[in-house]
Amino acid sequence: MTDDLRIRPAARAVVLSPRPSILLVRFEFPAGTRWALPGGGLEIGESHVDALQRELHEEIGLAGREIGPHIWTREHHFPFLDGNWDGQREHIHLVTIDHEFPPEPSLSWDELRTEFLHEIRWWTPDELRASDAHFVPFDLAALVDDLIEIGPPATAINVRP
């Protein structure tokens, strides 16, 4: 029963450049490699927007950027390695930028690796579609294509884990 699950609230961002390209982070978990959107869990008392601003600064060095609309929601159930959570519910926001930038996290790489983060890079839609990498959310290439072609949804949509 999902009512008994301890679900961590989190915020992530689709950081989208005009090229178009999207900035992703590579996590190395015992269960495998995952390319994901930058972001992370909310601290006590933090809003999704505040958490996302903090996480973007820590993980990719993007500070002071306006956080756009909540476009997707993603919930996935899995036991956290630390045993504190049974899953995560992410509010995913659009963050548009005017050019690609070289990611410069404010956290050290040693600190990032303790959070399983090992790489940051820009991906074009063509690269997403051609890759056999494991992306989260699952249908990331199609979701990004829709975002570029149609624009953000009027209300947040649920996406597959």
C-alpha positions in Angstrom: 0.0 0.0 0.0 1.5 3.3 -1.1 0.0 5.2 1.9 2.6 3.5 4.1 5.6 4.5 1.9 8.0 7.2 3.0 8.2 9.4 -0.1 10.8 12.1 -0.3 9.7 15.4 -1.9 12.1 16.5 -4.5 12.6 19.2 -7.3 14.4 18.8 -10.6 14.9 21.0 -13.6 14.8 20.7 -17.4 17.7 23.1 -18.1 17.1 23.9 -21.7 19.2 26.0 -24.1 18.2 27.5 -27.4 20.5 25.2 -29.4 18.4 23.2 -28.2 20.2 21.1 -25.6 19.4 19.8 -22.1 21.8 19.6 -19.2 21.9 16.2 -17.5 23.8 14.7 -14.6 25.1 11.1 -14.5 24.5 9.1 -11.3 26.3 5.8 -10.6 24.2 3.7 -8.3 24.8 0.1 -7.3 21.8 -0.8 -9.5 23.4 1.0 -12.5 24.1 4.2 -14.3 21.3 6.8 -14.7 21.3 10.1 -16.6 18.9 12.4 -14.9 17.8 16.0 -14.5 19.7 18.1 -12.0 18.0 18.7 -8.7 17.3 16.8 -5.5 15.4 16.5 -2.2 13.7 19.3 -0.3 15.2 20.3 3.0 12.7 20.9 5.9 10.7 24.1 5.3 12.0 24.5 1.7 9.6 25.0 -1.2 10.2 23.2 -4.5 11.4 26.4 -6.1 13.8 27.2 -3.2 15.1 23.6 -3.2 15.7 23.7 -7.0 17.5 27.0 -6.8 19.8 25.6 -4.1 20.3 22.3 -6.0 21.1 23.9 -9.3 23.7 26.1 -7.7 25.2 23.1 -5.9 25.2 20.6 -8.7 25.7 22.6 -11.9 26.7 26.1 -10.8 23.6 27.8 -12.0 22.7 30.6 -9.6 20.1 33.3 -9.6 18.1 31.9 -12.5 14.3 32.2 -12.6 12.6 28.9 -12.1 9.9 28.3 -14.7 6.7 26.4 -14.6 6.2 23.0 -13.0 5.8 20.9 -16.2 6.1 17.3 -15.1 5.6 15.2 -11.9 7.5 11.9 -11.5 7.0 9.4 -8.6 9.1 6.3 -8.3 9.3 3.8 -5.5 12.7 2.3 -4.6 14.5 1.8 -1.3 17.1 4.6 -0.7 20.5 3.2 0.1 20.5 5.1 3.5 17.2 3.4 4.4 15.4 6.7 5.1 13.0 6.7 2.1 10.9 4.3 0.0 10.7 6.5 -3.0 10.7 10.0 -4.4 8.1 12.4 -5.8 9.6 15.0 -8.1 8.2 18.3 -9.3 10.1 19.0 -12.5 10.4 22.6 -13.6 11.4 24.2 -16.9 14.5 26.5 -16.6 15.4 28.2 -19.9 18.8 29.7 -20.4 20.1 31.9 -23.2 23.2 29.8 -23.9 25.0 26.6 -22.8 27.5 27.2 -20.0 30.3 25.0 -18.7 28.9 23.5 -15.5 30.8 24.5 -12.4 29.2 23.0 -9.3 29.6 24.8 -6.0 30.0 21.5 -4.3 33.3 19.7 -4.7 33.5 16.5 -6.8 34.2 14.6 -3.7 30.9 15.9 -2.2 29.0 15.2 -5.4 30.3 11.6 -5.6 29.0 11.0 -2.1 25.6 11.7 -3.7 26.5 9.3 -6.6 26.8 12.2 -9.1 29.8 11.6 -11.4 29.4 13.6 -14.6 27.5 16.6 -16.0 27.0 17.2 -19.7 24.8 18.8 -22.4 22.7 16.6 -24.6 21.0 17.5 -27.9 17.6 15.9 -28.7 19.3 13.8 -31.5 21.8 12.5 -28.9 19.1 11.6 -26.5 17.2 9.6 -29.2 20.3 7.9 -30.5 21.7 6.9 -27.1 21.2 3.5 -25.3 21.9 5.2 -22.0 19.3 4.8 -19.2 17.5 8.2 -18.8 15.1 9.3 -16.1 12.4 10.1 -16.6 12.0 7.0 -18.8 10.7 8.7 -22.0 13.0 11.7 -21.7 13.8 12.0 -25.4 10.1 12.1 -26.4 9.3 14.5 -23.5 12.0 16.9 -24.6 10.9 16.7 -28.2 7.3 17.6 -27.1 8.6 20.4 -25.0 10.6 21.9 -27.9 7.9 21.3 -30.5 4.7 22.1 -28.5 6.0 24.0 -25.5 5.3 23.5 -21.8 2.0 21.8 -20.9 -0.7 24.1 -19.4 -0.6 21.9 -16.2 2.0 19.5 -15.0 1.7 16.0 -16.5 2.7 12.7 -14.8 5.7 11.1 -16.4 6.9 7.5 -16.3 9.6 6.8 -13.8 
